[in-house]
Amino acid sequence: QVQLVESGGGLVQSGGSLRLSCAASGSIFSISVMGWYRQAPGKQRELVALITRSGSTNYPDSVKGRFTISRDNAKNTVYLQLNTLKPEDTAVYYCNSIPNGVWGQGTLVTVSS
């Protein structure tokens, strides 16, 4: 089973940007849909972006226009560009296939006001 390692999180001021990466231990070419999720303290994990093998994307209204998901099948990596960050975007961010496989450790994004 493909293992996923997220990176790129950190502390950023409100309005700032970050680029998250999700490196897979194996090929993601055969995985039809990949997604980025986040889990804030005391809240349930939520899907914030998904991308199909063909490159179609979808986002909830809370991040639409600010977050951009992309995938590089040759590098077995999925990215999430976070722009115009808000304090409410503070969370641990995870990537996973959809349907979900094994979860990675996630990467923490902290947005200060």
MARNU-380990 format. One line per 8 residues: number of its first residue (from 1); for each residue x negated, y negated, z of C-alpha. Coordinates in Angstrom, 2 decimals, always signed. Layout:
NUM) X:Y:Z ~ ... .
This chain:
1) +0.00:+0.00:+0.00 ~ -1.24:-3.50:-0.84 ~ -2.59:-5.46:+2.11 ~ -2.21:-9.22:+2.15 ~ -4.47:-11.84:+3.75 ~ -3.24:-15.41:+4.05 ~ -5.56:-18.40:+4.42 ~ -5.68:-22.16:+3.99 .
9) -3.65:-23.32:+6.97 ~ -4.74:-26.07:+9.31 ~ -3.85:-29.32:+11.02 ~ -2.63:-32.11:+8.76 ~ -0.90:-35.43:+9.28 ~ +2.66:-36.05:+8.18 ~ +2.69:-36.76:+4.45 ~ -0.42:-34.70:+3.84 .
17) -1.03:-31.64:+1.70 ~ -2.41:-28.14:+2.02 ~ -2.91:-25.22:-0.34 ~ -2.32:-21.77:+1.04 ~ -3.72:-18.61:-0.54 ~ -2.60:-15.01:-0.27 ~ -5.19:-12.48:-1.37 ~ -4.03:-8.93:-2.05 .
25) -6.20:-5.87:-1.59 ~ -4.83:-4.37:-4.80 ~ -3.09:-5.35:-7.98 ~ -0.02:-7.53:-7.69 ~ +0.72:-7.31:-11.39 ~ +3.23:-4.54:-10.84 ~ +4.96:-6.39:-8.01 ~ +8.00:-8.01:-9.53 .
33) +8.62:-10.68:-6.91 ~ +6.26:-12.29:-4.40 ~ +7.34:-14.69:-1.70 ~ +6.06:-17.07:+0.94 ~ +7.78:-17.13:+4.30 ~ +7.35:-19.16:+7.45 ~ +8.18:-18.70:+11.09 ~ +8.33:-21.63:+13.46 .
41) +8.15:-21.13:+17.24 ~ +11.43:-19.78:+18.54 ~ +12.93:-19.44:+15.08 ~ +13.52:-16.61:+12.63 ~ +11.23:-16.04:+9.70 ~ +12.56:-17.76:+6.57 ~ +11.78:-17.53:+2.88 ~ +10.39:-20.79:+1.50 .
49) +9.38:-19.81:-2.03 ~ +9.47:-16.89:-4.42 ~ +7.98:-16.19:-7.81 ~ +8.71:-13.44:-10.30 ~ +6.20:-11.62:-12.46 ~ +7.19:-13.85:-15.36 ~ +6.66:-17.01:-13.33 ~ +10.21:-18.00:-12.45 .
57) +10.39:-19.70:-9.07 ~ +13.00:-20.49:-6.47 ~ +12.99:-22.63:-3.31 ~ +15.44:-23.54:-0.57 ~ +16.57:-27.15:-0.47 ~ +14.43:-27.82:+2.61 ~ +11.19:-27.55:+0.59 ~ +12.31:-28.06:-3.00 .
65) +10.22:-30.73:-4.69 ~ +7.51:-30.52:-2.04 ~ +6.28:-26.92:-2.20 ~ +5.04:-25.10:-5.30 ~ +4.38:-21.38:-5.53 ~ +2.13:-19.86:-8.17 ~ +0.50:-16.51:-8.81 ~ -2.69:-15.41:-10.52 .
73) -2.25:-11.75:-11.35 ~ -5.84:-11.46:-12.59 ~ -7.13:-12.58:-9.18 ~ -4.41:-10.74:-7.24 ~ -3.63:-13.98:-5.44 ~ -0.50:-15.97:-4.72 ~ -0.69:-19.65:-3.81 ~ +1.57:-22.13:-2.07 .
81) +0.91:-25.83:-2.55 ~ +2.41:-27.85:+0.28 ~ +2.90:-31.57:-0.36 ~ +4.53:-34.38:+1.59 ~ +4.37:-32.28:+4.72 ~ +6.68:-33.01:+7.64 ~ +6.37:-32.06:+11.32 ~ +9.26:-29.61:+10.82 .
89) +7.08:-27.68:+8.36 ~ +4.91:-26.59:+11.29 ~ +4.94:-22.78:+11.32 ~ +2.97:-19.64:+10.63 ~ +3.13:-18.97:+6.89 ~ +3.15:-15.45:+5.47 ~ +3.27:-13.98:+2.01 ~ +4.85:-10.69:+1.09 .
97) +6.40:-8.80:-1.75 ~ +10.16:-8.77:-2.11 ~ +11.32:-6.21:-0.97 ~ +8.89:-6.63:+1.90 ~ +5.83:-4.50:+2.45 ~ +3.36:-4.70:+5.31 ~ +3.07:-8.19:+6.82 ~ -0.29:-9.91:+7.11 .
105) -1.45:-12.03:+10.01 ~ -0.24:-15.28:+8.47 ~ -1.87:-18.69:+8.48 ~ -0.88:-21.50:+10.84 ~ +0.17:-24.87:+9.45 ~ +0.49:-27.69:+11.97 ~ +1.82:-31.07:+10.86 ~ +1.35:-33.96:+13.25 .
113) +3.63:-37.00:+13.24 .
